[in-house]
Every structure is written in structure tokens, then in C-alpha cells.
Amino acid sequence: RVAYQKTAEVSLYIAPDYQGRGIGKLLVEYALNCCPKLGISNLICIIFAHNQASIRLFEKFGFQRWGYLPQIAALDDFLADVVILGKKVA
């Protein structure tokens, strides 16, 4: 038995020219709708803490903060914090 077989991670990247058009909302809805068919009961996402638009998007769907990793991601000009959001879907 696999310990995390009921948990999946979803990541979204919307090209800047297409942001703000509702594409992210459609993708999150699709991911959540697929979970029962796939036997997924926990859906998590890992987001840069400075990406407030993505955090707000997932929070609108009931995702909550399950973790915080300070300065874990080395970006071009700074060390970024990461937020882990999660939702029980089953």
C-alpha cells in the first residue's frame, strides 16, 4: 500500500497574456471534479508566498494553509518562501 496514494498535487501556470480571464478558475474546478474519479481525497498545491493572486484563487475554492517553507526556493534575485495549501476533497 502506498502511503500517499490518496493525495495529489496540482500546479498551474497561466501565461501572463492569459491571466485574469478565468482560466485558472476553470482549471481548479476541473482538478477538483476529477478527484473523486481518481480516488483522490487530499489535493495540495505549492505556491510562492509572494504570488497572492494564486493563493487567493485556491482559497476561493476552500484551500487552507497547511504549510509554510521560508526561503526554500532560489529565484533569480532572491530566496522565495513557499506556501502549501490543501483541501480535503472526499
N, C-alpha and C positions, 0 to 999 in steps of 0.2 A: 504494500500500500504506500502511496506517495503522500507525504505529509501536507503538501501544498496543492494537491490536485483540485481543490475547490476554490482556489484563489487565482485570479488573473490580474495582469497589469495592463492598463490602456494608456497609450501616449498619443497625443495629437500634435500635428504641426500643420498650420494653415499658412500658406504663403501670404506675405504682407498685403499683396494686392487683393486678396480674397477675404481678409479678416473683416469682421463686422457685418457679414452677410447672412449669419445664421447657420453657416456650415458646421461650426463646432457643436452647436446645439443638436443638429441632426445626427452628427457622429456619436455624441454621447448617448442620445436616445437609442440609436441603433445598437451600440455596445451593451447598454442595459437590457434591451429587449432580447439580445442573443444569449445572455447569461443563463436563463432557465433551461434553454435547449441544450446548452453545453455543460450543464451541471455545475455552473459557477455560482458560489454563494457569497464570495467576497470579491469586490472589484476595487483595485487600488490604482492610484496614479501618482507619479513622481514629477514634481513641478519645481522649477526655480522659484525661490521665495519672492523674487522681485517681479515675477510675472503675475501681477494681480488680476489681469483680465482672465487668465486661465483658471486661477484659483476661484474667482467669482463664478465662472461658468460651471465648474464642478460643484461648488457649494449650492448653486441654484437647483441642482439635482439631488441634494441631500448628502453629498460627500462631506465628511468631517475630517478634521486634522488628526491623523493617527501617528504622526512622527515629524521630527524636525532634525535635520542634519546640517550643522553650521559649517560654512566654508569648506564644503566637501567637493565642489566642482570647480576645476580650474578653467575659467574662461579666458579670453584673450588678455583682458586688462584687470581682472580681479578674481578673487575667490568667491564663488556664489554659494549661498545657503540653498538647501533643498527642502521642500515640504512634501510629506507623504500624506495624501488624502485617501480615505477609504469609505466604502459603503457596503453594508450587508444587503444583498440583493435577493436572497431566497428566504 
